[in-house]
Amino acid sequence: MGIRLKILAGFVILATMLLIAGLISIHELMNIGNYVQKLLDDNYKSIEATGTMLEALEREDSGILLLLMGNWEDGRKVIKEGDDLFKKGFLSAESNLTIPNEDKYVEKVSLDYDIYMKTWERPIVGTDKEGNFDWYYNKSHLAFLQVKKSVKQLMEINQETMYKTGSELKNRAQRAVMPGIVAIIGAVVFTALFSFFINHYFIRPLVQLTKGIEEYNSTGKELTIASETSDEMGRLINSIKNLLHRLTYK
Amino acid sequence: MRIHVISRYVGLVLLFNAIFLFLSFLVSVFNSDAAVYPLLYSFLITLLFGIFPLIFVPKTDFISKEEGFFIVILAWLIICFFGILPFILWGGEFTFTNAWFESVSGYTTTGSSILTNIEVLPKGLLFWRSATHFIGGVGIIVFAMVVLPNLGHARFVLLRSELSPLAGSNFKFQTRKVLHILLYVYGGLTLAETIFLHIFGMSLFDALLHSFATIATGGFSTRNLSIAYYNSPAIETVIIIFMILSGMHFGLLFATITGLSFNIFKSSVVKYYVFAMMAGIIMVAANLYIKGFYSLPDSIRFSAFQVISLGTSTGFANADSANWTGFARMILIFFTLQCACAGSTSGGIKVDRIIIFIKSIKNQVLMLRHPRGVFTIKIDNNLIEDEIIRNALVFIVLYVLIVFLSALVLASFGVDSTTAISASAATMGNVGPGFGEVSSMANFSTIPDAGKWLLTANMLLGRLEIYGFISLFMLKTWR
């Protein structure tokens, strides 16, 4: 291989190392962007939906207490608002199933909510349920706690997945940064190696050759440099040695 | 010392590593896992660094003994550094120190791990982790030599630098043949074990990776519970057989397979190796049974696996020996120090040196009775030279001293004494697990970072048989 190709190979390798590191970093950074979006789309939306459902449930529970106290108008109004809010949250959670088995958790919420709904769908004011706190604690409140528990479970699996995605983001960030660090260290080591080879195979022989020719001019002593390679430098050394040899014995 | 020539040979070793990185990359692509880019980039960097010296440095047939030594030691250190690339690029539990620990542990076939959860690693990375065992098993240099044509004297020098000094004298073949023997035996055993493990229920992937670890006497498993995960006496039996075989001199194994007269059945070293392990198994099993740990069959099953695993410096586990009795653990520590035969992939003091040590004691006693007597040491009718005897004895003393000193330093980092001593002995002998916090079912994640660096130095010292590593720091005396 000629000198030109050798030097070119050195620069090509250096450039390749940096280029690939750059490409991988860009790819990983784009992935980070996707992951952040995924984090927001998949998990944050579901967590927000479960939060809405929990708030709605609390309102409905307050509405039931108002009905228990005989306040029909305010009670129905608060329950209606709570029910609308719950359905809004539920629809959001139902349309955002991204975790394995999440559909089962959503289904459980739906079933428990149906049971809970039955406790306040029928009239309370003006019936034997009015002022009946035993009924409230043994029926309505238990159903309320059950549906709340199911919503919390849905929230927890989304939080867990969000944490995992967050940890994955940390890894992705490392994967984006590390190729750059490796490329920088690699480039420094490679440059040192490259300059060592340039010095050993090109500069040192040139210096020795120059000294040898100067010595020949002043003392007539023949060149004693050995050529290690068969490239242009090796051929140059051999040619000059032959030339000086011929000049000596002319 | 010709640095450019050394760089060429180290480059060749890096190219050999690049092949395995590429295979790991393919595994990753096939499984569409998260290690694709880390492995691809590691492969390219290793490839570029491996190719570059070949472009500049012309081929040379002659390398001096010093250069040979330097190539071997430098190659070990450099591949360990390149081996960390997939780990640090992937992230997870791999900080720089952890990646270095895992890489050195893999190449030196130690099998100690810092991972608290191995099963979350992508398959490509698991393959690479086990491939480091495979590469390190016979030795990078030996592999590189096999694939390099026409190296002549250079090949001889590198081989002698790589092989254990004791093993070299046991190979009664030409250099070229020694290389082929190593490759045939190594490859053959790996293939055979993979087939058997697969037949007995392991997935092909797990079977291959466990075979890499067994034949290299490494110990990296793809499961957090190591071999205990499979809970299969059949799989354990297969691994036991291949661990015993991998702990024997490869030349003798080759001689046995090819029907030569001097084989494993006639070697007194092998006889001692097998006898010592049998005795160890019986003592541990009896102790565990009497103390009520397990039923008799289970006592035999667990003690056989654990004694052979540590006695061959493999480090697999089918039970948590950390809770066993002090007596059982002391026997296991003895095997952690002794390990298997020279000429195998095993680490530790090695059976050959223990035999020399025992015979030297016997001679010393005889000398007391007959002060003017001349006593020699013979193994299999071969007279052992005084220099080899002296080296073996100094080696044992130095070995135990280093184990003790590194345990002392570990203890100064706040590590408890059981963990410190066993971790030090297990890494020095390239065994893998110790006791305490680093027991067979635990890992080295709790060891402080400085301790991890110390233990990796132990692994390299053990792998390069102390003298090789020390020689690196005595370059001036070579001139």
Chai-1 contact restraints between the chains, C-beta under 6 A:
chainA,res_idxA,chainB,res_idxB,connection_type,confidence,min_distance_angstrom,max_distance_angstrom,comment,restraint_id
A,K6,B,I55,contact,1.0,0.0,6.0,A-B,restraint_1
A,A9,B,I55,contact,1.0,0.0,6.0,A-B,restraint_2
A,I13,B,L48,contact,1.0,0.0,6.0,A-B,restraint_3
A,I13,B,F52,contact,1.0,0.0,6.0,A-B,restraint_4
A,M17,B,L48,contact,1.0,0.0,6.0,A-B,restraint_5
A,I20,B,L44,contact,1.0,0.0,6.0,A-B,restraint_6
A,I24,B,Y37,contact,1.0,0.0,6.0,A-B,restraint_7
A,I24,B,Y41,contact,1.0,0.0,6.0,A-B,restraint_8
A,N171,B,G91,contact,1.0,0.0,6.0,A-B,restraint_9
A,N171,B,G92,contact,1.0,0.0,6.0,A-B,restraint_10
A,Q174,B,G91,contact,1.0,0.0,6.0,A-B,restraint_11
A,R175,B,G91,contact,1.0,0.0,6.0,A-B,restraint_12
A,M178,B,I88,contact,1.0,0.0,6.0,A-B,restraint_13
A,M178,B,L89,contact,1.0,0.0,6.0,A-B,restraint_14
A,P179,B,Y41,contact,1.0,0.0,6.0,A-B,restraint_15
A,G186,B,I45,contact,1.0,0.0,6.0,A-B,restraint_16
A,F197,B,F56,contact,1.0,0.0,6.0,A-B,restraint_17
A,H200,B,H4,contact,1.0,0.0,6.0,A-B,restraint_18
A,T229,B,P58,contact,1.0,0.0,6.0,A-B,restraint_19
